[in-house]
Amino acid sequence: LGKYDLVFTMAVLEHLHIDSEWVFSETARRAKRYLITIEGEKKILSKLHISRNYKNIFERLGLQQVYEKHLNQDEGLNTNFYARVFLRNHC
């Protein structure tokens, strides 16, 4: 209902149907300061995953990406996953 200093998603947004992409703008709106995403972004062989570039999505919604890491099995995830940190500038 409100706004939060930090919003975090992990392996959730990649499952949203294209008819539910309004969730991205709502997520960005609720992040007062930071948004952290850990999501699969590359095309994989599953109807349950939609490949998206979350950097492009959230920067278009007014957040600035300040960190990106392409994850791998050393972090316990497959190579489809990226960790991203976005910052809302209050200028």
N, C-alpha and C positions, 0 to 999 in steps of 0.2 A: 504494500500500500504506500510505502514511503520511499525515501531515497536512502542509499547506503554508501558509506565511505568506500567499501570494497564489495564488488560483485565477482563471484568465482564460478566458472563452469568447467566441467570435465566430462567429456564424452557424452554430452547432452545435445548441443546444438547441431551436431552432425546428423542427428536422427530426425530433425524437424522437416516435415514435408514442405514443399515450396509454397503451399497455401498458408503456411504458418510463419512466413518470414517476417511478419509484423513483430514477432518476438524479439528480433534483433534491435529494432528501434526502441522497444520498451525496455530491454536490458540496458542499452546505452543511456537511456533517459534516467534510469534509476541509479546508475553509478555516479555518485557525487564526485569521486576522486579517481578511483582505480577500477579497472576491469581486467581480470586475469582469465584467460581461456587456455584450456588444454584440450584440443579437439583434433580429430582426424580430418585431414584436408585433401589428401590425394584420393583419386578414384580407386575404389576397391570393389571386389566382386561381391557385392551384396546389395539387395534392394532396400536394405534398412539404413544405408549410409548415403548421404548426398555430399559430394565434394564441393567445398567452398573455400575461398580465401578470406579468412576472417580479418586479416589486416585491411583489405580493401573495404569490406563491409563496415567495420567499425570506424575507420578513418572517414568514410563518407558520412557517418553519423556524428562527427565532431570530436572523436577521441583521437589521441595521438599515440601511435605505437612507440614504446620506449625500450622494449626488450623482445627478442625473438630467439627461440632455440628449437632446432629441428631435433626431436627426440629419437631415441633408438632403444634397442633392447637392454642396454646398460641401465636405463631408467625404468625398465619394466614395461615399456610400451613398444609397439611396432613402429616402423619408420613412417607411417602415415600421419603421425601425431606431431603437432607443433605447440609449444608453449609460447604464449604471447601476453605481454603486459601493456595495457593501454592507460593513458593518463588523460584526465579532463583538465584542460587549461582554463583557469578562471580569469583570464585577462579581460 
